[in-house]
């Protein structure tokens, strides 16, 4: 079962017992909701999957449609964006339309549902060192371009004509300046840190749906932390 975080529907059993008093500015939507993800449950290198709550994100709907056409169940096909937790109080490294950059992870929670996953080996979460290496390899690609035009083209084409199944490229050399899409970005960093390739072996694709469904990653049961005034 997927462990989904929705800041608009916080259940009591998901709340860490001790409140949290922030010493840094927080996004207004987070302050209004009154909760943050419990920092102690996160680890650098964790995969952050998100899906917008809005039904008007055409690109996101197109990606979900294509991933569904690829044979993924709706619970996996709905995820359309991937980021990497970099640590240091909610810094995330992700491929955005401005390129690969560091962002505030908390912004993702205001308009989307979020799912946090971590690599596993022999049924257990990977060592923290491998997570740190994943985060390091992602940060090493800061300011490289993101293939946003491909994301838009894929989304629009899917909604308009139902294009053929999406196929992603093989891992890129992190020393070269190449465009990535968000799921490839995580795949590249994770592969270099662990030697484990997160790809569909038949199609060679690595989409958010693949990262959602693969047994090589496991959901992190992240709890909420209530904000203290």
C-alpha positions as CSV (number, residue, x, y, z in Angstrom):
1,X,0.0,0.0,0.0
2,X,1.3,3.5,-0.9
3,X,2.1,5.9,2.0
4,X,0.7,9.1,0.7
5,X,1.1,12.5,2.4
6,X,-1.7,15.0,1.9
7,X,-1.3,18.1,4.0
8,X,-5.1,18.8,3.6
9,X,-6.0,15.5,5.2
10,X,-3.7,14.8,8.2
11,X,-4.8,11.8,10.2
12,X,-4.0,11.7,13.9
13,X,-2.1,8.4,13.7
14,X,0.3,10.0,11.3
15,X,1.4,12.8,13.7
16,X,4.7,12.8,15.6
17,X,4.0,13.3,19.3
18,X,6.3,16.3,19.8
19,X,5.4,19.7,18.2
20,X,8.0,21.5,16.0
21,X,9.0,25.1,16.5
22,X,10.5,26.4,13.3
23,X,13.5,28.7,13.3
24,X,13.4,29.4,9.6
25,X,10.7,31.0,7.4
26,X,8.1,28.6,6.1
27,X,5.8,28.8,3.1
28,X,2.4,30.5,3.9
29,X,0.5,27.4,2.9
30,X,2.5,25.3,5.4
31,X,1.9,27.8,8.2
32,X,-1.8,27.8,7.4
33,X,-2.0,24.0,7.4
34,X,0.0,23.8,10.7
35,X,2.1,20.7,9.8
36,X,5.4,19.8,8.2
37,X,6.8,16.4,7.4
38,X,8.8,15.1,10.4
39,X,12.5,15.8,9.5
40,X,13.7,12.8,11.4
41,X,11.9,10.4,9.0
42,X,13.6,11.8,5.9
43,X,17.1,10.8,4.7
44,X,19.2,12.5,2.0
45,X,18.8,10.8,-1.3
46,X,15.1,9.9,-0.7
47,X,12.9,10.0,-3.8
48,X,10.1,12.5,-3.6
49,X,7.1,11.7,-5.9
50,X,4.3,14.2,-6.4
51,X,1.1,14.5,-8.2
52,X,-0.8,17.8,-8.5
53,X,-4.3,18.1,-6.9
54,X,-5.4,20.5,-9.8
55,X,-7.2,18.8,-12.7
56,X,-6.1,21.6,-15.0
57,X,-2.4,20.6,-15.3
58,X,-2.5,19.4,-18.9
59,X,1.1,18.2,-19.0
60,X,0.6,16.2,-15.8
61,X,-2.6,14.7,-17.1
62,X,-0.9,13.8,-20.4
63,X,2.0,12.0,-18.5
64,X,-0.5,10.1,-16.4
65,X,-2.3,9.1,-19.6
66,X,0.8,7.8,-21.3
67,X,2.0,5.9,-18.2
68,X,-1.4,4.3,-18.1
69,X,-1.1,3.4,-21.8
70,X,2.2,1.8,-20.9
71,X,0.3,-0.6,-18.6
72,X,0.9,1.0,-15.2
73,X,-2.0,0.9,-12.8
74,X,-3.7,4.3,-12.0
75,X,-2.0,4.3,-8.6
76,X,1.4,4.4,-10.3
77,X,0.5,6.3,-13.4
78,X,-0.8,9.4,-11.5
79,X,2.7,10.3,-10.3
80,X,4.3,12.8,-12.7
81,X,7.2,14.5,-10.9
82,X,10.3,13.3,-9.1
83,X,12.7,15.1,-6.9
84,X,15.6,14.1,-4.5
85,X,15.7,15.1,-0.9
86,X,19.0,16.8,-0.3
87,X,18.8,17.3,3.5
88,X,19.4,20.5,5.5
89,X,15.8,21.2,6.5
90,X,13.8,20.4,3.4
91,X,16.2,21.2,0.5
92,X,15.2,19.2,-2.6
93,X,17.2,18.9,-5.8
94,X,15.0,18.6,-8.8
95,X,14.8,19.2,-12.6
96,X,12.6,22.2,-13.2
97,X,11.9,24.3,-16.2
98,X,14.7,26.6,-15.0
99,X,17.1,23.6,-15.0
100,X,18.4,21.4,-12.2
101,X,18.2,23.4,-9.0
102,X,17.7,23.4,-5.2
103,X,14.2,24.1,-4.1
104,X,12.2,24.1,-0.8
105,X,10.6,20.7,-0.6
106,X,7.7,22.1,1.5
107,X,6.3,24.0,-1.5
108,X,5.3,20.6,-3.1
109,X,2.9,19.9,-0.3
110,X,0.6,22.9,-0.8
111,X,-0.8,21.8,-4.2
112,X,0.0,18.1,-4.5
113,X,0.0,14.8,-2.8
114,X,3.4,13.5,-2.0
115,X,5.0,10.1,-1.6
116,X,8.5,9.4,-0.3
117,X,10.5,6.3,-1.3
118,X,13.9,5.0,-0.5
119,X,16.2,2.3,-2.0
120,X,16.2,-1.2,-0.6
121,X,18.7,-4.0,-0.6
122,X,17.9,-7.5,0.7
123,X,14.5,-6.2,1.9
124,X,16.0,-3.4,4.0
125,X,16.5,0.3,3.4
126,X,19.9,1.1,1.9
127,X,22.6,2.5,4.2
128,X,22.5,6.2,4.8
129,X,25.9,6.6,3.1
130,X,24.3,5.5,-0.2
131,X,21.5,8.0,0.3
132,X,24.1,10.8,0.9
133,X,25.9,9.7,-2.3
134,X,22.7,9.9,-4.3
135,X,22.0,13.4,-3.0
136,X,25.7,14.4,-3.8
137,X,25.4,13.1,-7.4
138,X,22.2,15.1,-7.8
139,X,23.6,18.3,-6.5
140,X,26.6,17.9,-8.8
141,X,24.3,18.5,-11.7
142,X,23.0,21.9,-10.5
143,X,22.1,24.4,-13.3
144,X,22.1,21.8,-16.0
145,X,19.1,22.1,-18.3
146,X,15.8,20.3,-17.9
147,X,14.0,19.0,-20.9
148,X,10.8,20.9,-20.1
149,X,9.8,21.1,-23.8
150,X,9.8,17.3,-23.9
151,X,7.5,17.2,-20.9
152,X,5.1,19.7,-22.4
153,X,5.2,18.0,-25.8
154,X,4.6,14.6,-24.3
155,X,1.7,15.9,-22.2
156,X,0.0,17.9,-25.0
157,X,0.4,15.1,-27.6
158,X,-1.0,12.5,-25.2
159,X,-4.1,14.6,-24.5
160,X,-4.5,15.5,-28.2
161,X,-3.8,12.3,-30.1
162,X,-2.7,9.5,-27.7
163,X,0.9,9.2,-28.7
164,X,2.9,5.9,-28.6
165,X,4.4,4.8,-25.3
166,X,7.1,7.1,-23.9
167,X,10.6,5.7,-23.8
168,X,13.3,7.3,-21.7
169,X,17.0,7.4,-22.4
170,X,19.8,5.4,-20.7
171,X,21.6,7.0,-17.8
172,X,23.7,10.1,-18.8
173,X,27.2,11.0,-17.9
174,X,27.0,13.4,-15.0
175,X,30.1,15.2,-16.3
176,X,28.3,16.3,-19.5
177,X,25.8,19.0,-19.8
178,X,22.7,17.2,-21.0
179,X,19.0,17.7,-20.7
180,X,17.1,15.4,-18.3
181,X,13.6,14.8,-17.2
182,X,12.8,14.5,-13.5
183,X,12.6,10.7,-13.3
184,X,15.8,10.2,-15.3
185,X,17.4,12.7,-13.0
186,X,16.8,10.5,-10.0
187,X,17.6,7.4,-11.8
188,X,21.0,8.8,-12.9
189,X,22.0,9.9,-9.4
190,X,20.8,6.6,-7.8
191,X,22.5,4.4,-10.3
192,X,25.8,6.2,-9.8
193,X,25.5,6.0,-6.0
194,X,24.4,2.4,-5.8
195,X,25.1,0.6,-9.1
196,X,21.4,-0.3,-9.2
197,X,19.6,0.7,-12.4
198,X,15.9,1.7,-12.0
199,X,14.6,0.9,-15.5
200,X,11.9,-1.2,-17.1
201,X,14.1,-4.0,-18.5
202,X,11.9,-4.5,-21.5
203,X,11.3,-0.9,-22.6
204,X,14.3,0.8,-21.1
205,X,12.1,3.6,-19.7
206,X,12.4,5.2,-16.3
207,X,9.3,7.3,-15.7
208,X,7.7,8.4,-12.4
209,X,5.3,5.5,-12.8
210,X,8.3,3.1,-12.9
211,X,9.8,4.7,-9.8
212,X,6.4,4.3,-8.1
213,X,6.0,0.7,-8.9
214,X,9.5,-0.8,-8.7
215,X,10.2,-3.1,-5.7
216,X,13.7,-1.7,-5.6
217,X,12.3,1.3,-3.8
218,X,10.2,1.2,-0.7
219,X,7.8,3.8,0.8
220,X,9.1,5.7,3.8
221,X,6.3,6.0,6.5
222,X,6.9,9.7,7.0
223,X,4.9,11.3,9.8
224,X,3.6,14.9,10.2
225,X,5.0,17.3,12.8
226,X,2.6,19.8,14.2
227,X,3.9,23.4,14.2
228,X,4.3,25.1,17.5
229,X,3.5,28.8,17.8
